[in-house]
Amino acid sequence: MTDTNKKRFRQSSILESFATNRPKRLTHEVNRQMSTRSDLEADCGRELLAAAAEKRQRHCQPESVESDDDCGGPADFLTWTFNLSPEDKVRESPGNGGGDGSSTPDLFDMESAEVDKELSLGTSLLEMKTNRSCRQSLPPLRSASDHTVLFDTNCSVSGERPPSPYPREYVDRWDGSHVKMPCSTSENNLCPVANAEQYHNVGLLHRWNVISEALQCKMRSWQDLKKTILRYNSRYQNQWDFNVLEEFFNELNETETEAFFETTLPKMVRLALKLKSICTKPIPLLQKGSSHAITMSQLQIACLLANAFFCTFPRRNSQRQNSEFSNYPSINFVGLFNGSRRCKERIEKLKCLLNYFRRVTEKGRRFWAFNLNAPDFYCLFNLEPCGTVSFKRQQLPNHPSWSTSREQLSKLRVTTEGKIEDSRGMLQVDFANKRIGGGVLTGGCVQEEIRFVISPELIISRLFTEQLSPHEAVIITGCETFSSYEGYAKTFVWSGNYLDEQTRDSWGRLFVEVVAIDAEPFKSQKAKQYAPNFLTREINKAYCGFFCDGATSDNQPSVATGNWGCGAFGGDPRLKMLLQLMAASQAGRDVVYYTFGDRELCRDIFDVYEILKEKEATVGFVWNVLEEYSSTVLIRKKKTLQQPLYEFVRKKVLNYSGDANANDNETGAKKISSCASSSNSVLPEMPQTT
């Protein structure tokens, strides 16, 4: 074996050792995406699937492109993507397009896939609007008073190459309105310098000079990486233990460790040290009370995240109450390197992040891969990040009058199967912490943290986003998914590389939209979530995230959501579903609701929804029912509930609309609408049930 082949083996093995059976998982994901494609006609589905099955049996072949090195490329690492085991191939069996001439079931009937496992109720997925079906033309991309663009808008943003930074020369800004960059030449950007061996402070130097010198030293082990980081963070030498980093590399063999330190890490260093030439414009802080957007290139995000990995950002390591950035989430990755609690979860998150850094540092590498969006099912992928991503902080000081709303409830699909991030082309809800990202850079490993590590470009929002107020949300457009995973919380594991095959808009962003909305915690007093002030807070928060100024119901993608704030925060999923449905209806969006395997919740939600839709209930009517539930059922002193919420809603709807079995329900529907438009917040007296 030649030296070159040895390098190829080492580079691919470091991440290939992290998971097993990845071909099977990816194949299931491809088949799932095929079943949900809204732009394919059912009559050609069988032919397309057959062609896909045949082509997926081949290995993908990398295109010969100039590269900055001749080590193993992404094609080596991604070969498993298209190596299917026999059980992963499309089976030719009765009922599945077999050779016996039996009929094939509709490929796009999601509810006929696995009846015994999956339960999906409500509107068909094909009828749910996505950003493909209701795509609008965007105005030309330009910087404005409420929108900062960090690259040259006159250059192409087609996704074939990274857009050029703007301005060409680095502009320094060290103030309270912009990110304090590690490469700043400000006299305030100094750091105490420690002896590399004994960690004794020897003076103050400009931070970037110390960082550059430290990172350019050869690192061959995790101990060298630790020493490098502590050279410009010497005040934390007795606080940062790097236990997780040590455990992470203890899991790797000698070959894998050598591959990381000889190949991947040097590329990350080179990317981080290009900060002054890649991120030339000052980055504004998205502060409380402001509505502002930032659009940057994926390459700029990768450069910033590389610096976060090496913990170079100044003033961002302390979370003390009176510290300068106490209202901002952490950004330096040291929280993933330290600690003894939840070590396993941190290690799995590190695998996701190293997969991301490996991908984005493969400059000049391209390869052909199976692609559902291409007519011939193959597409040329660039590993170097070439697109753009937008981050928008949105506040709505004025909200609807919920008790008088006449909006009809939107379409609803509720399902036990799948994940929110599977809803391609929809507005995907991030169950956020008020400090965006939550515990992604520490031990947290639930919905928000997982979403951030499989799409690490989301993490950079922590650099400039101040904690959210009750009337604010953050909308992120264009983030790419780089990793797949299995499990949740303690069972979370990185399960392989992921190719995000979605197309881009005219600004160079992938058609992916994530909205971060933070729920109110009700850990110890769960009954207080039904109080009017908390009902108002939650529905206004959801509406702030779902609202799009100037859009109509015809051109807004559906909302993909689930049990928002119902885990550690103690929220009631049945209540949160109604609040989110009402907010989405008011904003003109349909809803796809994931119950994450809870079949009972799935049926309960749809039963109540059917009753409300049958009686043509408005948002205002449902709101008034919730307010009455709060005032009559909630015993405030004991802080307990006398009656389940959905039972109360069913009785009120059926009783108020008259005889539920009557043929003419028009009168009852009119009464409901009339009640919703009334200025009173409490329903009129209801007849008693018999």
PAKOL-245486 format. One record per residue (C-alpha): residue in three letters; x, y negated, z. Coordinates in steps of 0.25 Angstrom, whole numbers, padded with zeros to 4 digits, always signed. Example, Ala and Ser with C-alpha at 12.3 -4.5 7.8 and 13.67 -1.06 7.14 Angstrom:
BEGIN
ALA+0049+0018+0031 SER+0055+0004+0029 
//
This chain:
BEGIN
MET+0000+0000+0000 THR+0005-0014-0004 ASP+0006-0025+0005 THR-0005-0032-0002 ASN-0014-0020+0001 LYS-0010-0020+0015 LYS-0015-0034+0016 ARG-0028-0031+0009 PHE-0030-0020+0019 ARG-0027-0028+0031 GLN-0036-0040+0027 SER-0048-0032+0024 SER-0047-0023+0036 ILE-0048-0033+0047 LEU-0062-0036+0044 GLU-0066-0023+0038 SER-0063-0016+0052 PHE-0074-0025+0059 ALA-0086-0017+0053 THR-0091-0004+0047 ASN-0101+0000+0037 ARG-0102-0014+0031 PRO-0105-0010+0017 LYS-0118-0004+0022 ARG-0122-0017+0029 LEU-0119-0026+0017 THR-0127-0017+0008 HIS-0139-0018+0017 GLU-0138-0033+0017 VAL-0137-0033+0002 ASN-0149-0025+0001 ARG-0156-0034+0011 GLN-0153-0046+0003 MET-0158-0039-0010 SER-0171-0036-0003 THR-0173-0051+0001 ARG-0169-0058-0012 SER-0180-0067-0016 ASP-0175-0070-0030 LEU-0175-0056-0035 GLU-0188-0050-0041 ALA-0193-0037-0036 ASP-0194-0031-0049 CYS-0179-0032-0052 GLY-0175-0028-0038 ARG-0173-0013-0040 GLU-0164-0016-0052 LEU-0155-0026-0044 LEU-0154-0017-0032 ALA-0150-0005-0041 ALA-0139-0014-0048 ALA-0134-0019-0034 ALA-0133-0005-0029 GLU-0124-0001-0041 LYS-0115-0013-0040 ARG-0114-0013-0025 GLN-0106+0001-0026 ARG-0094-0006-0032 HIS-0083-0013-0025 CYS-0083-0029-0027 GLN-0071-0033-0035 PRO-0063-0046-0031 GLU-0061-0056-0042 SER-0046-0059-0044 VAL-0045-0073-0039 GLU-0033-0081-0034 SER-0031-0080-0019 ASP-0022-0087-0009 ASP-0017-0073-0005 ASP-0017-0059-0010 CYS-0022-0052+0003 GLY-0034-0044+0003 GLY-0046-0052-0002 PRO-0061-0052+0002 ALA-0064-0041-0009 ASP-0056-0031+0000 PHE-0063-0035+0012 LEU-0077-0035+0005 THR-0075-0022-0003 TRP-0084-0015+0008 THR-0096-0024+0004 PHE-0098-0017-0009 ASN-0093-0003-0005 LEU-0107+0004-0002 SER-0108+0017+0005 PRO-0118+0027-0002 GLU-0129+0024+0009 ASP-0128+0009+0005 LYS-0131+0011-0009 VAL-0146+0010-0014 ARG-0152+0023-0012 GLU-0159+0029-0024 SER-0171+0036-0016 PRO-0186+0036-0017 GLY-0192+0023-0014 ASN-0179+0016-0016 GLY-0177+0016-0031 GLY-0173+0030-0032 GLY-0170+0038-0044 ASP-0183+0046-0042 GLY-0190+0034-0049 SER-0198+0030-0036 SER-0202+0016-0035 THR-0193+0006-0027 PRO-0199-0002-0016 ASP-0199-0017-0018 LEU-0184-0022-0015 PHE-0190-0035-0009 ASP-0200-0029+0001 MET-0193-0032+0014 GLU-0203-0025+0022 SER-0202-0012+0015 ALA-0187-0010+0018 GLU-0187-0003+0031 VAL-0201-0003+0037 ASP-0196+0005+0049 LYS-0186-0006+0053 GLU-0190-0019+0047 LEU-0203-0027+0050 SER-0205-0039+0041 LEU-0219-0046+0042 GLY-0224-0059+0035 THR-0220-0066+0022 SER-0212-0058+0012 LEU-0197-0062+0012 LEU-0198-0065-0003 GLU-0209-0076+0000 MET-0200-0083+0010 LYS-0193-0096+0005 THR-0178-0096+0004 ASN-0168-0107-0001 ARG-0167-0099-0014 SER-0182-0100-0017 CYS-0184-0114-0012 ARG-0171-0120-0016 GLN-0170-0135-0018 SER-0159-0143-0025 LEU-0150-0150-0016 PRO-0145-0164-0018 PRO-0131-0167-0021 LEU-0122-0164-0010 ARG-0117-0177-0004 SER-0112-0182+0010 ALA-0122-0192+0016 SER-0124-0199+0030 ASP-0131-0186+0035 HIS-0123-0176+0027 THR-0107-0174+0027 VAL-0101-0166+0016 LEU-0087-0161+0019 PHE-0083-0158+0004 ASP-0083-0165-0009 THR-0097-0165-0014 ASN-0093-0168-0029 CYS-0086-0154-0030 SER-0093-0141-0033 VAL-0100-0133-0022 SER-0103-0121-0030 GLY-0097-0112-0020 GLU-0085-0108-0029 ARG-0075-0116-0022 PRO-0075-0124-0009 PRO-0079-0139-0011 SER-0067-0149-0009 PRO-0067-0156+0004 TYR-0070-0171+0005 PRO-0063-0180+0007 ARG-0050-0174+0001 GLU-0042-0180+0013 TYR-0045-0176+0028 VAL-0053-0187+0035 ASP-0051-0187+0050 ARG-0062-0190+0060 TRP-0061-0189+0075 ASP-0073-0194+0082 GLY-0086-0190+0088 SER-0094-0188+0075 HIS-0085-0178+0068 VAL-0078-0165+0070 LYS-0065-0166+0077 MET-0056-0159+0067 PRO-0043-0151+0072 CYS-0036-0158+0060 SER-0039-0172+0065 THR-0027-0182+0066 SER-0034-0189+0077 GLU-0025-0192+0089 ASN-0036-0186+0097 ASN-0034-0173+0090 LEU-0023-0168+0099 CYS-0021-0155+0106 PRO-0011-0150+0117 VAL-0001-0141+0111 ALA+0003-0128+0118 ASN+0016-0119+0117 ALA+0012-0108+0108 GLU+0018-0098+0118 GLN+0015-0103+0132 TYR+0003-0113+0129 HIS+0010-0124+0137 ASN+0005-0138+0132 VAL+0016-0146+0126 GLY+0009-0159+0120 LEU-0002-0164+0111 LEU-0002-0164+0096 HIS-0011-0166+0085 ARG-0021-0154+0085 TRP-0020-0151+0070 ASN-0005-0150+0070 VAL-0005-0140+0081 ILE-0016-0132+0075 SER-0009-0132+0061 GLU+0004-0127+0067 ALA-0002-0117+0076 LEU-0011-0111+0065 GLN+0001-0110+0055 CYS+0009-0101+0065 LYS+0008-0086+0061 MET-0003-0078+0069 ARG-0002-0063+0070 SER-0011-0060+0082 TRP-0022-0065+0090 GLN-0012-0070+0100 ASP-0006-0079+0090 LEU-0020-0084+0086 LYS-0023-0087+0100 LYS-0009-0094+0102 THR-0012-0102+0090 ILE-0026-0107+0094 LEU-0021-0110+0108 ARG-0009-0119+0103 TYR-0019-0130+0099 ASN-0029-0126+0110 SER-0019-0125+0122 ARG-0029-0130+0132 TYR-0037-0118+0131 GLN-0025-0108+0133 ASN-0030-0103+0146 GLN-0045-0103+0142 TRP-0045-0096+0128 ASP-0042-0081+0130 PHE-0044-0076+0115 ASN-0049-0063+0121 VAL-0059-0060+0110 LEU-0048-0063+0099 GLU-0039-0053+0106 GLU-0050-0043+0106 PHE-0054-0045+0091 PHE-0040-0043+0087 ASN-0038-0031+0096 GLU-0049-0024+0088 LEU-0041-0026+0075 ASN-0030-0017+0071 GLU-0016-0022+0067 THR-0019-0022+0053 GLU-0032-0030+0054 THR-0025-0040+0064 GLU-0013-0042+0055 ALA-0023-0045+0043 PHE-0030-0056+0050 PHE-0018-0063+0055 GLU-0010-0061+0042 THR-0022-0065+0032 THR-0035-0070+0038 LEU-0029-0079+0049 PRO-0019-0086+0040 LYS-0030-0090+0030 MET-0038-0095+0042 VAL-0027-0104+0046 ARG-0025-0110+0032 LEU-0039-0113+0031 ALA-0040-0119+0045 LEU-0027-0128+0042 LYS-0034-0134+0030 LEU-0044-0141+0038 LYS-0039-0155+0034 SER-0040-0152+0019 ILE-0053-0144+0020 CYS-0061-0152+0030 THR-0058-0167+0026 LYS-0070-0174+0030 PRO-0074-0177+0045 ILE-0085-0167+0049 PRO-0097-0174+0056 LEU-0103-0168+0069 LEU-0117-0165+0068 GLN-0121-0171+0081 LYS-0134-0172+0089 GLY-0145-0180+0083 SER-0139-0181+0069 SER-0144-0175+0056 HIS-0132-0172+0048 ALA-0126-0162+0038 ILE-0112-0157+0035 THR-0109-0149+0022 MET-0095-0143+0021 SER-0089-0132+0013 GLN-0087-0118+0018 LEU-0072-0120+0016 GLN-0073-0131+0026 ILE-0081-0123+0036 ALA-0071-0112+0035 CYS-0059-0121+0038 LEU-0066-0127+0050 LEU-0070-0113+0055 ALA-0055-0108+0053 ASN-0051-0120+0062 ALA-0062-0116+0072 PHE-0056-0102+0072 PHE-0043-0107+0076 CYS-0049-0116+0086 THR-0044-0129+0081 PHE-0056-0139+0083 PRO-0052-0149+0094 ARG-0062-0153+0105 ARG-0070-0140+0103 ASN-0065-0130+0113 SER-0072-0136+0125 GLN-0087-0135+0128 ARG-0087-0142+0141 GLN-0099-0151+0143 ASN-0092-0164+0142 SER-0082-0160+0131 GLU-0083-0167+0117 PHE-0089-0156+0109 SER-0098-0150+0121 ASN-0110-0152+0112 TYR-0104-0144+0101 PRO-0102-0129+0099 SER-0088-0124+0099 ILE-0081-0122+0086 ASN-0067-0116+0089 PHE-0067-0101+0089 VAL-0061-0099+0102 GLY-0074-0094+0108 LEU-0073-0082+0099 PHE-0059-0079+0104 ASN-0061-0080+0119 GLY-0069-0073+0129 SER-0072-0059+0135 ARG-0087-0059+0134 ARG-0094-0055+0121 CYS-0081-0051+0115 LYS-0087-0042+0105 GLU-0096-0052+0099 ARG-0085-0062+0097 ILE-0076-0052+0090 GLU-0087-0049+0080 LYS-0089-0064+0078 LEU-0074-0065+0075 LYS-0076-0054+0064 CYS-0086-0062+0057 LEU-0078-0075+0058 LEU-0065-0068+0053 ASN-0073-0062+0041 TYR-0077-0077+0038 PHE-0063-0082+0039 ARG-0058-0071+0030 ARG-0069-0074+0020 VAL-0066-0089+0019 THR-0051-0088+0019 GLU-0051-0079+0006 LYS-0048-0090-0003 GLY-0050-0087-0018 ARG-0055-0073-0016 ARG-0068-0070-0024 PHE-0075-0056-0026 TRP-0087-0050-0033 ALA-0097-0045-0024 PHE-0112-0040-0024 ASN-0121-0052-0024 LEU-0136-0052-0024 ASN-0137-0066-0030 ALA-0129-0063-0042 PRO-0136-0057-0054 ASP-0126-0046-0056 PHE-0125-0044-0041 TYR-0110-0048-0040 CYS-0105-0061-0037 LEU-0091-0068-0035 PHE-0089-0072-0021 ASN-0079-0082-0016 LEU-0073-0079-0002 GLU-0068-0093+0000 PRO-0079-0102+0006 CYS-0084-0111-0006 GLY-0098-0116-0002 THR-0103-0127+0008 VAL-0111-0127+0021 SER-0120-0138+0027 PHE-0123-0140+0042 LYS-0135-0149+0045 ARG-0139-0154+0059 GLN-0154-0158+0058 GLN-0162-0165+0068 LEU-0177-0168+0068 PRO-0181-0179+0078 ASN-0196-0178+0073 HIS-0203-0165+0073 PRO-0217-0160+0069 SER-0229-0162+0078 TRP-0231-0147+0080 SER-0245-0147+0086 THR-0251-0154+0073 SER-0243-0147+0062 ARG-0252-0142+0051 GLU-0241-0133+0044 GLN-0245-0119+0042 LEU-0236-0108+0047 SER-0225-0103+0036 LYS-0223-0090+0031 LEU-0216-0080+0040 ARG-0209-0067+0038 VAL-0205-0060+0051 THR-0195-0048+0051 THR-0188-0039+0060 GLU-0177-0036+0050 GLY-0165-0045+0046 LYS-0158-0057+0051 ILE-0160-0072+0049 GLU-0147-0073+0041 ASP-0153-0063+0031 SER-0163-0073+0027 ARG-0156-0078+0015 GLY-0161-0092+0010 MET-0168-0095+0022 LEU-0166-0105+0034 GLN-0159-0096+0044 VAL-0161-0100+0059 ASP-0149-0100+0068 PHE-0154-0097+0082 ALA-0144-0108+0086 ASN-0138-0113+0099 LYS-0139-0128+0101 ARG-0124-0127+0099 ILE-0124-0121+0085 GLY-0118-0108+0084 GLY-0120-0104+0099 GLY-0110-0094+0103 VAL-0104-0090+0089 LEU-0090-0094+0094 THR-0091-0087+0107 GLY-0099-0074+0111 GLY-0113-0077+0106 CYS-0117-0067+0096 VAL-0132-0069+0093 GLN-0140-0075+0081 GLU-0133-0088+0079 GLU-0119-0083+0082 ILE-0120-0072+0073 ARG-0125-0081+0062 PHE-0113-0090+0064 VAL-0103-0079+0063 ILE-0108-0072+0051 SER-0109-0086+0044 PRO-0097-0093+0051 GLU-0099-0106+0043 LEU-0110-0109+0053 ILE-0100-0110+0064 ILE-0094-0123+0059 SER-0107-0130+0063 ARG-0102-0129+0077 LEU-0091-0138+0074 PHE-0100-0150+0071 THR-0114-0147+0076 GLU-0117-0153+0090 GLN-0127-0145+0098 LEU-0142-0146+0093 SER-0153-0154+0099 PRO-0167-0149+0100 HIS-0171-0156+0087 GLU-0159-0152+0079 ALA-0154-0140+0070 VAL-0143-0137+0061 ILE-0145-0131+0047 ILE-0133-0125+0040 THR-0133-0122+0025 GLY-0124-0113+0017 CYS-0117-0104+0028 GLU-0111-0091+0022 THR-0112-0078+0029 PHE-0099-0071+0030 SER-0101-0059+0039 SER-0112-0048+0042 TYR-0115-0043+0055 GLU-0123-0033+0064 GLY-0129-0033+0078 TYR-0132-0045+0087 ALA-0126-0051+0099 LYS-0118-0039+0106 THR-0120-0030+0094 PHE-0115-0040+0084 VAL-0104-0035+0074 TRP-0098-0041+0061 SER-0101-0031+0050 GLY-0094-0036+0038 ASN-0092-0047+0028 TYR-0104-0054+0021 LEU-0106-0060+0008 ASP-0116-0071+0007 GLU-0121-0071-0007 GLN-0131-0083-0006 THR-0130-0094-0016 ARG-0126-0109-0014 ASP-0134-0122-0015 SER-0129-0134-0023 TRP-0121-0138-0011 GLY-0113-0125-0011 ARG-0121-0120+0002 LEU-0126-0105+0003 PHE-0141-0104+0004 VAL-0140-0101+0019 GLU-0147-0111+0029 VAL-0145-0109+0044 VAL-0153-0117+0054 ALA-0148-0118+0068 ILE-0159-0121+0078 ASP-0156-0119+0093 ALA-0168-0113+0102 GLU-0170-0118+0117 PRO-0165-0107+0127 PHE-0176-0101+0136 LYS-0167-0091+0143 SER-0173-0092+0157 GLN-0186-0098+0155 LYS-0192-0092+0142 ALA-0206-0097+0145 LYS-0202-0111+0143 GLN-0200-0109+0128 TYR-0215-0110+0127 ALA-0216-0124+0133 PRO-0220-0135+0123 ASN-0207-0143+0124 PHE-0199-0130+0121 LEU-0209-0126+0110 THR-0207-0140+0104 ARG-0192-0139+0105 GLU-0191-0126+0098 ILE-0200-0129+0086 ASN-0193-0142+0084 LYS-0180-0136+0084 ALA-0184-0125+0074 TYR-0191-0136+0065 CYS-0178-0144+0065 GLY-0171-0132+0059 PHE-0181-0128+0049 PHE-0185-0142+0044 CYS-0179-0147+0031 ASP-0182-0162+0027 GLY-0188-0164+0014 ALA-0191-0149+0011 THR-0204-0142+0009 SER-0209-0129+0012 ASP-0207-0125-0002 ASN-0192-0127-0002 GLN-0188-0122+0012 PRO-0182-0109+0015 SER-0189-0100+0025 VAL-0183-0100+0040 ALA-0176-0087+0044 THR-0177-0086+0059 GLY-0180-0077+0071 ASN-0180-0076+0086 TRP-0174-0090+0088 GLY-0169-0093+0102 CYS-0175-0079+0107 GLY-0162-0072+0112 ALA-0154-0078+0123 PHE-0163-0090+0123 GLY-0175-0083+0127 GLY-0185-0088+0116 ASP-0198-0081+0113 PRO-0197-0076+0098 ARG-0212-0076+0096 LEU-0212-0091+0100 LYS-0199-0095+0092 MET-0205-0088+0080 LEU-0218-0097+0081 LEU-0209-0110+0083 GLN-0200-0107+0071 LEU-0212-0103+0062 MET-0219-0116+0066 ALA-0206-0124+0064 ALA-0203-0117+0050 SER-0218-0119+0046 GLN-0217-0134+0049 ALA-0204-0135+0041 GLY-0210-0128+0029 ARG-0202-0115+0030 ASP-0206-0100+0031 VAL-0200-0091+0041 VAL-0193-0077+0041 TYR-0192-0072+0056 TYR-0183-0061+0060 THR-0186-0054+0073 PHE-0173-0046+0073 GLY-0179-0032+0074 ASP-0191-0036+0083 ARG-0203-0029+0077 GLU-0213-0033+0088 LEU-0209-0048+0086 CYS-0210-0047+0071 ARG-0224-0042+0072 ASP-0228-0052+0083 ILE-0223-0064+0075 PHE-0230-0059+0062 ASP-0243-0056+0069 VAL-0244-0070+0075 TYR-0240-0076+0062 GLU-0251-0069+0055 ILE-0261-0074+0064 LEU-0256-0088+0063 LYS-0256-0088+0048 GLU-0269-0081+0047 LYS-0275-0093+0054 GLU-0267-0103+0046 ALA-0261-0108+0059 THR-0252-0121+0058 VAL-0239-0124+0065 GLY-0247-0134+0074 PHE-0257-0123+0078 VAL-0246-0114+0082 TRP-0239-0125+0090 ASN-0252-0128+0098 VAL-0253-0113+0101 LEU-0239-0113+0107 GLU-0242-0126+0115 GLU-0254-0119+0121 TYR-0247-0107+0124 SER-0237-0115+0131 SER-0247-0122+0139 THR-0257-0111+0143 VAL-0249-0098+0143 LEU-0235-0103+0148 ILE-0236-0103+0164 ARG-0226-0114+0166 LYS-0223-0112+0181 LYS-0221-0097+0180 LYS-0215-0099+0166 THR-0221-0086+0160 LEU-0230-0083+0149 GLN-0244-0078+0151 GLN-0246-0073+0136 PRO-0237-0070+0125 LEU-0236-0081+0114 TYR-0241-0073+0102 GLU-0253-0067+0110 PHE-0257-0082+0113 VAL-0255-0086+0099 ARG-0263-0075+0093 LYS-0275-0078+0102 LYS-0275-0093+0100 VAL-0274-0091+0085 LEU-0285-0081+0084 ASN-0294-0087+0095 TYR-0293-0101+0089 SER-0296-0097+0075 GLY-0309-0090+0079 ASP-0312-0075+0075 ALA-0300-0069+0071 ASN-0308-0059+0062 ALA-0317-0070+0055 ASN-0316-0070+0040 ASP-0315-0085+0040 ASN-0303-0090+0046 GLU-0302-0103+0039 THR-0309-0111+0051 GLY-0299-0105+0061 ALA-0288-0109+0052 LYS-0293-0123+0051 LYS-0295-0124+0066 ILE-0280-0120+0068 SER-0275-0130+0059 SER-0284-0141+0065 CYS-0279-0137+0079 ALA-0264-0138+0074 SER-0267-0152+0069 SER-0273-0157+0082 SER-0265-0166+0090 ASN-0267-0158+0102 SER-0255-0148+0106 VAL-0264-0138+0113 LEU-0275-0130+0106 PRO-0289-0132+0109 GLU-0296-0122+0118 MET-0296-0108+0112 PRO-0307-0098+0114 GLN-0304-0086+0123 THR-0301-0073+0118 THR-0311-0062+0120 
//
